[in-house]
């Protein structure tokens, strides 16, 4: 392809977007991107992409069906699969942001 492989994706502003944090859990892999996007790839093939900048969350279910919700309305969504994954993502993100280097070292 004609795109240079620079280890990330160029954004509209020309900055290269890259994963700042990657965390693998029992159920998913979380990517915290440099543009503040959060992607949660669950092992059952479902996925969440959360953009606090755009105020949106995209949910791709196990069948590959894609739905976009406003972030502020995410807690009112009636889809139990979405709600379960969104709550899980929030819990893991809370854990990630509260982690210290010391706890990282202890787990190694």
C-alpha positions in Angstrom: 0.0 0.0 0.0 1.0 3.6 -0.4 0.6 4.4 3.3 3.9 4.5 5.2 4.1 2.1 8.1 4.9 4.4 11.0 3.6 2.2 13.8 0.3 4.1 14.1 -2.4 6.0 12.2 -2.0 9.6 11.1 -4.8 11.7 12.5 -6.4 14.7 10.8 -3.9 16.9 12.6 -1.0 14.9 11.4 -0.1 13.4 14.8 0.4 9.7 14.8 -2.2 7.9 16.9 -0.8 5.0 18.9 -1.7 2.9 21.9 -0.6 4.5 25.1 -1.7 1.6 27.3 -2.6 -1.9 26.5 -4.1 -4.2 29.1 -5.1 -7.8 28.6 -7.7 -9.2 31.0 -9.6 -12.4 31.3 -12.3 -11.2 29.0 -10.8 -8.6 26.7 -7.9 -6.5 25.5 -8.1 -2.8 26.3 -6.3 -0.2 24.2 -6.0 3.4 25.5 -5.1 5.4 22.4 -3.0 8.7 22.3 -6.1 10.5 21.0 -8.0 9.5 24.1 -10.0 6.8 22.2 -10.6 3.6 24.2 -11.0 0.4 22.3 -12.1 -2.8 24.1 -11.8 -6.0 22.1 -13.7 -8.8 23.9 -12.7 -12.4 23.3 -16.2 -13.3 22.2 -15.7 -11.0 19.1 -17.7 -8.1 20.5 -16.1 -4.7 20.8 -16.5 -1.2 22.3 -15.0 1.9 21.0 -15.4 4.9 23.3 -14.7 8.4 22.2 -15.0 11.0 25.0 -14.0 13.7 22.6 -16.9 12.9 20.2 -19.2 11.9 23.1 -19.9 8.6 21.4 -19.6 4.9 22.1 -19.7 2.3 19.3 -20.8 -1.2 20.2 -20.1 -4.1 17.8 -21.9 -7.2 19.1 -20.8 -10.9 18.7 -22.6 -11.1 15.3 -20.8 -8.0 14.0 -23.8 -5.7 14.2 -22.7 -2.1 14.9 -24.6 0.4 17.0 -23.6 3.9 18.0 -24.8 5.6 21.2 -24.3 9.0 22.7 -21.9 8.6 25.6 -24.1 10.4 28.1 -27.0 8.1 27.3 -25.0 4.9 27.6 -26.4 4.1 31.0 -30.0 4.2 29.6 -29.3 1.6 26.8 -31.5 -1.4 27.3 -29.3 -3.9 25.5 -27.9 -6.2 28.3 -24.9 -7.2 26.3 -23.9 -3.6 25.7 -24.6 -2.7 29.4 -22.5 -5.6 30.7 -19.5 -4.8 28.5 -19.7 -1.0 29.1 -19.8 -1.6 32.9 -16.8 -4.0 32.6 -14.9 -1.5 30.5 -15.5 1.3 33.0 -14.4 -0.9 35.9 -11.2 -1.9 34.1 -10.5 1.7 33.1 -11.0 2.8 36.7 -8.5 0.1 37.7 -6.0 1.2 35.0 -6.0 4.8 35.9 -5.6 4.0 39.6 -2.6 1.8 39.1 0.8 2.7 40.4 4.2 1.5 39.1 4.5 -0.4 42.4 1.4 -2.6 41.7 2.7 -3.1 38.1 6.0 -4.4 39.5 4.2 -6.7 42.0 2.2 -8.4 39.2 5.3 -9.1 37.1 
